[in-house]
Amino acid sequence: MTLRLTNSPLSTFDYGAAGGKGEQHAPQLSGYISIMASMAKVKFHVALTETSHRGVINHAKDERKREEDWIRERRQELLIPGLSRREAAAVRRSIRAEVTRKRRSGEFGGNRDEIITRAVREELIARGLDRKWPKPPEGEIDAPGRRWGTPPSQPMGEGGYTHRLSINLPYTLGETVRRAAYWTSKDAVEALQEWADRWGDGIDVALRKAERTGVPAELALAAATGNLSAPQSALEIRDRLRGQVLTTGDLLRAAVDRALNEGQLEAS
């Protein structure tokens, strides 16, 4: 996830320039930063089943067509012959404003990102996670891949997550998703780290790691088999802890499922 304010005067503004007058502009800059932050987006890539992926894509297309049809009908109704250019421009402006209002109210679904954004907000509220979270320690949520100690996603292929979807959420909402996932999972992740220190990662994890890093499978297998074998009770504890870990992907998939189950999307 990256937030960039490109080509912005903030990147080159000298607060000490012009005899220290930069401080006089601090309130203006603060407001400018707030505006830019409200416009910024956080990009997520989430793995989905074919059904969920198709549902999102199809619904976004259907909503776009429904919106375009409404705009065309309103223009035919209101742009009557004889209007001046100024009057016609005012009508078009009014129609655009009405479309914006309908999107905000949910009458129009909007584009794919807007559809998912509403579902994410509803999912956070339903889970009691829609609140301000403290900032995680530096670097904790920027590492690629799944959170430490969590099992791999379903395998790419039939019955698993066969498609990936890029989602752009408003910056504040995206940060809430990331922070909620981190703090909700923190205790379970630490317990999983302690579990791995005691019992090791296991043969399956060791082989997957060896494949990613290029270590010969024979060496990884030999190292893994040298660890103590975890008893069934320990494996059950590990599985229970894994179930307590919440990832951003888990939240986003739940939001898509929520939209599907509520009939907002039709996976056809």
N, C-alpha and C positions, 0 to 999 in steps of 0.2 A: 504494500500500500504506500502510495507516494502522494504528497501534497506539494504542488509546485505553483508558485506565483511568478510566472514568466513574464518578461518584458514589463516589469512593474517598477515604478519609481522607488518603491520601498527597498529594492535591492541595491540602489545606489545613493539613497538619501543620506546626507551627512548631517547628523544632529548638531555638530559643532560648527557648521559652516555659518558664514555671515554673522560673525560675532556672537555665536551662541543662540541665534534666533531659532535654531531647530527646535528648541524646547517649546517655543510658542506654537509650533505646529503639531505638538504631541496629541492634543485632542482630535485634530483633524485626521492624523494618521491612525489613531486608535479606531475612529469610525471607519476609515478606509479599510483597515485590516478586518474589521468585523464584516464589512460588506463582502470583501474578497473571500473570507472564510465561509460565508453563507453560500457563495457561488461555487466553491470548490467541491470536488467530488473525490470519493475514495473508491478505487476499483477493486473488486473481488472477482476471483475465478472459482466457480463452484461446480463440482461434479454432480451430474443429475442422471436419473434413469431416462431412457428414451421417451417414455410416456410423459414425464414431467417436463422435459426439454421441449417436446412437441407442443405440449399444452401452453407453455409460455409464449412460444413463437406464434402459434396460431391465434391465440387470444390477442396478442399485440397487433397482428394484422387485422383481425376483425374489428378491434377498437379504432384503429386508424381509418378503416373504411367507414365505420359508423359515424365517426367525427367528420370525415370529408363529405359524406352524404348530407349530414345536418347543415354544414357550412354552405353547401351548394343550394340546398332548399331555402335557407335563410336569405341568401343573396338573390335568388330568383323572386323571393317574396318582397324584399325590401328595396332592391335596386331597380326601382321602376323607371320607365322612360321619362325623360324630362328633368332628371336631377342634374344639378350643376356638379362640376368636378369636386368642389369642396364638400357638397352634400354627400356625394357618393363615397368620398374618402372617409367622411364621418361615419357612414353606415358600415363600411368595412372595418373601421376601427372598433366600432361597437360590437360587431360580430366577433372579432378577435378577443375582445375583453370578455365576452360571454363564454367563449370557448375556454379561456383561462379559468374563469370562475367554475365552470362545470368540471374541469379537471381537478381543481382544488377540492371541490365538494365530493368528487368520486362519481358524478354522473357520467363523465367520460373517463375511461380507464387510463387514457394517455399512452405513452410509449412503454416499452418493456421495463425500463428503469423505474418509471413512475408506478407501474403495477406492483413491482417487487417492493418498492419503498414503502407503500402503504401496508403491504402484508408483513414486512419486517417490523414496522412500528406496532402492529397488532400483536405480533408474536412476542415482542419484548414486553408489552403490557401484560399479556396473558401469563408470562413467566415471572412477572414481578421484577423484571430487569431494566425497565425503562426509568432509569434514574442516573444521577451523576455518579461516576466512578472515579476513584483516584487514578492518576497516571501510573502505569506499571513501571518497574525499574527499566532504565535505559537498555534497549536492545532485546528485551524479553519477548516482545510480540512481533519483532521484525524478521525473525528467522524464517526461512522458507520451509514449506512442508507442514505436516501435521505436528501438533503439540507433542512434546517429549512424553514417552510412555503410553501413547495411545495406539491402539491397533491400526493397521493399515485400512484404508478405505476398501469398500467392496471392489473386487477385481474388475478391471475394465473388460467388458464382455457381456454375454447374455446373462440377464438376471442381476447385473451389477450396474455401476455408474458408467454408462457408455458414452456420455456426452458431457461437454463442459460449456458453461455459460458465463459470459462476462457481465458483471453487474456493477453499475456506478451508483453509489448511494451518496446523499448529501454528507458533507464532511462530518458534521456533528453526529449524525445517525451512524455513520460508519465507525467513528471512534467509539460510540457507545457499544456497538456490536463487538468490537475488538476488546475493549476493556471488560465488558461483561463476561466474555468468554474466558479471559485471563483470570479474573478474580474469582469467578465461580469455580474454576477448575484448579486453583492454586494448591489447595490442601491435598487433593487427590493426586496431582502431578508430583508433589513432593513425596507423598507416600509411595508412589510408583517408582520413584528414583531410589528410595530406600529399599524397596522390594528387589529392584534390579541389582543393587549393590550386594544384596544377600544371596540371590539365586541366579543372577546373570540374566541376559536377555532371552536365552532360549535359542534352540537351533534354527527355527524359522526366521527369527529376527536377525540372527548372525548371518545367515545365508543371504537375506535381502540386503543387508548392509554391505556384505562382501561384493555383491553384484554391482551396487552403486559405486563403490570405491575401487573396484578392480582387483580386490584381493582374491587369490585362488580359493575356490570353494573348499578344497581339501584342507587348507590351513584354517579357514573359518570354522569348518566342521570340527576339526581337531581341538580348536580353542574352546568351542562351545561345549563339547562333550567333556571337557576337563572340569567344568563347573559342577557344583552340586546339583543333583536332580531335585527340582521342587516337588514336594508332595502334593497330592490332590487338594488338600486344604489350602495350601499356599496359592495354587493356581486359581482356586475359587476366589480368594481374596484379591488377587490381581485382576480377575475379570470384573469383580464388583467395583474396584477402584477405576478401572477403565470406563465403566458405565457412568461414572460420576464426572468424567471429563467432557466439557462442552467446547467444541471448536466453532470458529466462525462459519465453517461449512455446514456444521450441524444446524446452526441457527438459520442460515439462509435456506437450506433444504426444508426445514420445518416451516419457514415462511411460504415457500412455494407450495408445500403440501396444504397449508392452511388456506391459501387462495384457491387451490383445486377443490378442497373439501367444502368450501363455502360457496362454490359455484361461480367464483369470479373468473376462473379459467375453465375452458372446456378442452380437455385433452382428446381431440378427435383426429 
